[in-house]
Amino acid sequence: MTSTHIGHQGRALLAWAATRTLLMLFVFRVVGFPGQVILHDVSGVYKTWYPILRGGSFPSHDVTWQYPPGAAAVMVAPGAVPFLDYASAFFCLALLADAVVLAGLLAAARRSGRFAGAWVWIGGVTVGGPIVYARYDVMVTAVGVLALLLLRRRPAVAGVLAGLGALLKVWPVLLLIGVPRGRDTRRAWISAAATGIAGSAVFALAMPGAFSFLTFQRDRGTEVESLGATVFHVWRHFGWQGRSTMHYGSVEFLGPHVHLVSAVALGLSLLAFCWLLWWRVRARTFVASTPYDAAFAALLVFTTTSRVISPQYMVWLIGAGAVCATLAGTVQLLPIALTLLATAFTTLEFPVFFTHVSHSDIWGVLLLTTRNGLLVAASVIACRRLWTATVPSRRERAARRLGESPDAASVFTT
């Protein structure tokens, strides 16, 4: 490792230590953070589930339990940390997961010579605020980032990690969408499927209620921070008679036409999935950064179209974007920058000004519309750039059929 690399790594570690110290001061309430209470999930929800999960069953009668069965391992883990209460242990484990991600990104940076990925992670989590440590998504992101970093060198191991991640929170399975065709695809996808199926079977046999989360997820509506909710935030100013209230574990809109907007959101997610499959079929050019670029685009479109965009979801995008930024060939730098900006606006709309958002006043609508607009823009740009970089144009396809260069083929296609 050169002295330049040592200098970059040292600065990154110093920045990480400083910013994470501040986040820990926030979650331990040594320093106050503006806005509504953000630590309730750990101290009031996860801690309540802990004795049930430790007793060998899932909280299947609690509609707020909306997680795949592997989440039980994360919820129980703080109980194994000695000398700390549940919440304190959870925050320390979140910090550890954060450190694992940074270590993986720094290792990738030493190989590629690019430390941009580490800085995306350091900056993104910082602007994400203490909510990153107050939910278990940072643990899932650590598994997902490691899966991506191992994808090119150890596709089977990456598949196992993606399968484990899917048991924790489903979305890591999307990380395999860009694996190059051939043996690597088979290794990654088969190992992921085997891990997911085997893990699900173990939980189903060992703990009652392992799949109760599917019913509760199905019955969720349109959360007030989602893209679809923008319709009702604006409509409220023109006489819409619905309301925002706590429902299935988050603040959702209830009232006329909410089911229709929720169905449209599901439809958009389905269209996004179909587009990704179509991209997979048409893509021909796979370079070193393509698996990362595709994973980032897939996560971005599914997050943006979801009926629920909870603030902690942004850490998924930050993690995938950081892996993209470790390679010079990535086409996703602009969408990554837009995502970081959207993360800053996410922190403003929750928790800082969430009262304004939940009441749909002008300031709240402006913040939320800006955040969601940034996510939409990032999604469109990310997908377009992925398609352009990997799917040959008509001119290029003609050149390949003729065995000529694209310039020679232009004679036949103009």
TATAZI-V995403 format. One record per residue. RES is the residue in one small letter. PHI is phi in whole degrees, 0 to 359 (none if undefined). PSI is psi in whole degrees, -180 to 180 (999 if undefined). OMEGA is omega in radians with two decimals (* if undefined). Layout:
# TATAZI-V995403
<<RES,PHI,PSI,OMEGA> <RES,PHI,PSI,OMEGA>>
This chain:
# TATAZI-V995403
<<m,none,129,-3.09> <t,285,166,3.12> <s,296,-31,3.09> <t,296,-44,3.11> <h,297,-41,3.13> <i,298,-41,3.12> <g,295,-44,3.10> <h,298,-45,-3.12> <q,295,-41,3.13> <g,298,-43,3.12> <r,295,-39,3.13> <a,295,-44,3.14> <l,295,-39,3.13> <l,295,-43,3.13> <a,295,-41,3.12> <w,298,-47,-3.11> <a,299,-42,-3.11> <a,293,-47,-3.10> <t,290,-36,-3.14> <r,286,-29,3.01> <t,299,-42,3.12> <l,296,-43,3.12> <l,298,-40,3.12> <m,293,-35,3.06> <l,296,-35,3.09> <f,293,-50,-3.04> <v,289,-26,3.06> <f,272,4,3.05> <r,63,26,2.99> <v,287,-37,3.05> <v,239,133,-3.12> <g,285,147,3.06> <f,243,134,-3.05> <p,293,151,3.05> <g,106,-168,-3.09> <q,287,166,3.14> <v,297,130,-3.11> <i,246,0,-3.04> <l,259,6,-3.05> <h,297,-36,-3.09> <d,300,-39,-3.12> <v,284,-54,-3.02> <s,279,-25,-3.07> <g,251,-20,-3.09> <v,245,-62,-3.13> <y,303,-42,-3.12> <k,295,-33,3.10> <t,290,-37,3.12> <w,286,-25,-3.02> <y,308,-52,-3.11> <p,294,-31,3.11> <i,293,-48,-3.14> <l,294,-41,3.13> <r,295,-27,3.11> <g,282,-5,3.02> <g,102,18,3.08> <s,216,166,3.12> <f,262,153,3.09> <p,285,64,-2.96> <s,289,-10,3.09> <h,260,4,3.13> <d,256,114,-3.06> <v,293,-15,3.11> <t,278,-7,3.04> <w,280,101,-3.03> <q,230,35,-3.04> <y,240,149,3.05> <p,301,162,-3.00> <p,298,-30,-3.14> <g,297,-20,3.11> <a,300,-23,3.13> <a,302,-37,-3.14> <a,298,-40,3.13> <v,291,-41,-3.12> <m,293,-31,-3.10> <v,274,-27,-3.02> <a,306,-40,-3.13> <p,301,-26,3.13> <g,293,-18,-3.14> <a,271,-6,-3.13> <v,275,119,-3.08> <p,286,154,2.98> <f,69,7,3.14> <l,231,146,3.03> <d,287,172,-3.00> <y,302,-51,-3.08> <a,297,-45,-3.14> <s,299,-42,3.12> <a,296,-39,3.13> <f,298,-46,-3.13> <f,297,-38,3.12> <c,292,-37,3.09> <l,292,-36,3.07> <a,296,-42,3.08> <l,299,-40,3.12> <l,297,-43,3.10> <a,299,-42,3.08> <d,302,-45,-3.13> <a,295,-37,3.11> <v,298,-43,3.10> <v,299,-47,-3.13> <l,299,-42,3.14> <a,299,-43,3.12> <g,296,-41,-3.13> <l,291,-37,3.10> <l,292,-37,3.08> <a,297,-42,3.09> <a,295,-37,-3.14> <a,294,-37,3.12> <r,294,-30,3.10> <r,282,-40,-3.04> <s,267,-19,-3.07> <g,82,5,-3.12> <r,246,121,-3.13> <f,259,10,-3.11> <a,299,-36,-3.13> <g,299,-43,3.11> <a,298,-40,-3.13> <w,288,-34,3.05> <v,299,-43,3.14> <w,294,-48,-3.12> <i,301,-49,-3.12> <g,289,-40,-3.10> <g,296,-45,3.12> <v,293,-35,3.12> <t,298,-50,-3.14> <v,288,-21,3.05> <g,293,-25,3.05> <g,79,-174,-3.05> <p,295,-15,3.10> <i,301,-27,3.14> <v,299,-37,-3.14> <y,270,-9,-3.08> <a,261,10,3.03> <r,222,164,-3.07> <y,270,6,-3.11> <d,297,-28,3.13> <v,292,-31,3.06> <m,293,-43,3.12> <v,295,-40,3.13> <t,298,-37,3.11> <a,300,-43,3.11> <v,296,-43,-3.14> <g,296,-43,3.14> <v,296,-43,3.11> <l,297,-38,3.09> <a,299,-45,3.13> <l,296,-43,-3.10> <l,294,-27,3.14> <l,267,-3,-2.96> <l,299,-41,-3.07> <r,282,-35,-3.05> <r,266,-32,-3.09> <r,223,71,-3.05> <p,300,-35,3.14> <a,293,-43,3.11> <v,294,-40,3.09> <a,300,-40,3.09> <g,297,-41,3.09> <v,299,-45,3.13> <l,296,-40,3.09> <a,296,-39,3.08> <g,296,-42,3.08> <l,296,-40,3.11> <g,298,-38,3.11> <a,296,-33,3.06> <l,292,-24,3.13> <l,275,-43,-3.10> <k,199,31,2.97> <v,65,-54,-2.93> <w,303,-29,-3.11> <p,301,-20,3.11> <v,296,-25,3.10> <l,294,-20,-3.08> <l,294,-16,-3.09> <l,268,2,-3.05> <i,298,-28,-3.04> <g,255,15,3.12> <v,297,133,3.13> <p,304,148,-3.11> <r,298,156,3.07> <g,107,-146,-3.03> <r,297,-37,-3.14> <d,299,-42,3.11> <t,299,-47,-3.12> <r,299,-45,-3.12> <r,298,-48,-3.07> <a,292,-48,-3.06> <w,290,-40,3.14> <i,293,-43,3.14> <s,294,-36,3.09> <a,294,-46,-3.14> <a,297,-44,-3.13> <a,297,-43,3.13> <t,296,-45,-3.14> <g,296,-44,-3.12> <i,292,-46,-3.13> <a,297,-44,3.13> <g,296,-42,3.12> <s,297,-41,3.14> <a,296,-41,3.13> <v,298,-47,3.13> <f,297,-42,-3.12> <a,297,-37,-3.13> <l,281,-32,-3.01> <a,268,-28,-3.02> <m,225,119,3.12> <p,298,144,3.06> <g,82,23,-3.05> <a,298,-29,-3.06> <f,245,20,3.08> <s,295,-24,-3.12> <f,299,-27,-3.11> <l,297,-41,3.12> <t,295,-44,-3.10> <f,291,-36,3.07> <q,294,-40,-3.13> <r,298,-36,-3.03> <d,274,-1,3.12> <r,292,157,-3.14> <g,249,-143,-3.12> <t,261,112,-3.13> <e,285,147,-2.95> <v,293,-13,3.12> <e,262,-3,-3.04> <s,282,169,3.12> <l,297,-44,3.14> <g,297,-29,-3.12> <a,295,-21,3.13> <t,304,-35,3.12> <v,303,-46,-3.06> <f,282,-32,3.06> <h,300,-44,3.13> <v,287,-43,-3.09> <w,298,-31,3.10> <r,304,-33,-3.13> <h,282,-5,3.13> <f,236,23,2.96> <g,103,6,3.10> <w,298,137,-2.97> <q,261,11,3.13> <g,281,-173,-3.12> <r,213,163,3.02> <s,251,132,-3.08> <t,204,163,3.09> <m,293,126,-3.07> <h,207,123,-3.13> <y,54,41,2.99> <g,89,-2,3.10> <s,212,168,3.13> <v,279,116,-3.10> <e,238,162,3.00> <f,274,137,3.03> <l,233,136,3.13> <g,147,-168,-3.08> <p,302,134,2.99> <h,72,6,3.11> <v,295,-40,3.14> <h,298,-36,3.13> <l,295,-46,3.14> <v,295,-38,3.09> <s,298,-40,3.11> <a,294,-38,3.09> <v,297,-41,3.12> <a,298,-43,3.09> <l,298,-39,3.10> <g,297,-40,3.11> <l,295,-39,3.09> <s,296,-39,3.10> <l,295,-42,3.09> <l,298,-39,3.10> <a,298,-41,3.12> <f,296,-42,3.12> <c,297,-40,3.11> <w,297,-42,3.13> <l,297,-41,3.08> <l,296,-42,3.13> <w,296,-41,3.06> <w,301,-44,-3.11> <r,300,-40,3.13> <v,292,-40,-3.02> <r,274,-23,-3.05> <a,296,137,-3.14> <r,233,-29,-3.07> <t,260,107,3.12> <f,246,110,3.07> <v,255,-177,-3.05> <a,301,-35,-3.07> <s,273,-11,-3.04> <t,302,-46,3.12> <p,303,-37,3.14> <y,288,-45,-3.13> <d,299,-41,-3.14> <a,292,-41,3.12> <a,298,-44,3.13> <f,297,-46,3.14> <a,298,-42,-3.14> <a,297,-47,3.12> <l,298,-40,-3.08> <l,296,-47,-3.09> <v,290,-36,3.13> <f,288,-35,3.07> <t,294,-45,-3.08> <t,295,-39,-3.09> <t,273,-4,-3.07> <s,294,151,3.03> <r,292,-19,-3.11> <v,229,123,2.99> <i,239,83,3.10> <s,287,149,-3.04> <p,301,-32,-3.12> <q,289,-14,3.11> <y,297,-25,-3.10> <m,298,-26,-3.12> <v,292,-28,3.04> <w,300,-47,-3.09> <l,292,-37,3.11> <i,298,-43,3.14> <g,297,-49,3.13> <a,295,-40,3.11> <g,295,-37,3.12> <a,296,-39,3.10> <v,295,-42,3.07> <c,305,-44,-3.03> <a,289,-8,3.10> <t,286,-14,-3.11> <l,243,139,-3.11> <a,292,-26,-3.06> <g,278,1,-3.10> <t,298,145,3.09> <v,258,8,-2.97> <q,253,18,-3.07> <l,297,-43,3.12> <l,294,-48,3.06> <p,301,-35,3.09> <i,296,-44,3.12> <a,298,-41,3.11> <l,295,-36,3.12> <t,293,-40,3.08> <l,297,-40,3.09> <l,294,-40,3.09> <a,297,-33,3.10> <t,295,-40,3.10> <a,297,-43,3.11> <f,292,-31,3.08> <t,297,-43,3.11> <t,296,-34,3.10> <l,292,-43,-3.11> <e,283,-26,2.97> <f,210,122,0.22> <p,259,-6,-2.89> <v,300,-50,-3.08> <f,241,34,-3.04> <f,294,-29,3.08> <t,301,-40,3.11> <h,293,-39,3.13> <v,293,-47,-3.09> <s,293,-24,3.09> <h,264,0,3.08> <s,58,34,3.06> <d,283,174,-3.00> <i,301,-45,-3.14> <w,297,-44,3.13> <g,296,-43,3.13> <v,296,-40,3.14> <l,297,-46,3.13> <l,299,-48,-3.07> <l,292,-41,3.13> <t,297,-39,3.10> <t,296,-47,3.14> <r,300,-49,-3.11> <n,293,-35,3.06> <g,298,-39,3.09> <l,296,-39,3.11> <l,293,-40,3.11> <v,296,-47,3.14> <a,299,-45,3.13> <a,298,-40,-3.13> <s,296,-47,-3.12> <v,297,-46,-3.12> <i,294,-42,-3.12> <a,298,-44,-3.13> <c,291,-41,3.13> <r,297,-44,-3.13> <r,292,-38,3.09> <l,298,-46,-3.14> <w,297,-48,-3.10> <t,298,-37,-3.08> <a,283,-21,-2.97> <t,238,-24,-3.09> <v,259,120,-3.11> <p,295,143,3.09> <s,286,172,3.11> <r,301,-40,3.13> <r,297,-43,3.14> <e,293,-39,3.11> <r,296,-40,3.10> <a,296,-40,3.13> <a,297,-41,-3.14> <r,293,-39,3.12> <r,296,-35,-3.09> <l,271,-8,-3.11> <g,69,25,-3.11> <e,247,173,3.00> <s,284,159,3.10> <p,303,-35,-3.14> <d,294,-40,3.12> <a,292,-36,-3.11> <a,292,-25,-3.10> <s,300,-24,3.11> <v,297,-31,-3.06> <f,264,-9,-3.07> <t,248,-8,-3.14> <t,275,999,*>>
